[in-house]
Amino acid sequence: MAKMQWYDWLAIVLILVGALNWGILGITMWLGTGFNLVGFIFGTVLTPWIYTLVGVAFIVSVIRLFNK
């Protein structure tokens, strides 16, 4: 297996942030609160940017996974 580069680690962290946020959001929706961790931490201005970065990280990771 090839050594992971810094951008691979960054993509993993972003994907984990997205997965954690969706998990918390899903659980809290069952409880009736719908808590958005990313929105809480980054506010309404940066949240769409964070979501975009998570999506790009996922796409890049999948492409790199199947190109090895």
ChimeraX attribute file (.defattr): number of C-alpha atoms within 10 A of each C-alpha:
attribute: neighborCount
match mode: 1-to-1
recipient: residues
	/A:1	4
	/A:2	5
	/A:3	6
	/A:4	8
	/A:5	8
	/A:6	9
	/A:7	12
	/A:8	15
	/A:9	13
	/A:10	13
	/A:11	20
	/A:12	16
	/A:13	14
	/A:14	20
	/A:15	20
	/A:16	14
	/A:17	17
	/A:18	20
	/A:19	13
	/A:20	14
	/A:21	17
	/A:22	16
	/A:23	14
	/A:24	15
	/A:25	18
	/A:26	16
	/A:27	14
	/A:28	14
	/A:29	13
	/A:30	9
	/A:31	10
	/A:32	9
	/A:33	11
	/A:34	13
	/A:35	17
	/A:36	17
	/A:37	18
	/A:38	20
	/A:39	16
	/A:40	10
	/A:41	10
	/A:42	13
	/A:43	11
	/A:44	11
	/A:45	9
	/A:46	12
	/A:47	17
	/A:48	14
	/A:49	12
	/A:50	17
	/A:51	17
	/A:52	11
	/A:53	16
	/A:54	22
	/A:55	16
	/A:56	15
	/A:57	21
	/A:58	18
	/A:59	13
	/A:60	14
	/A:61	18
	/A:62	11
	/A:63	11
	/A:64	11
	/A:65	9
	/A:66	7
	/A:67	7
	/A:68	7
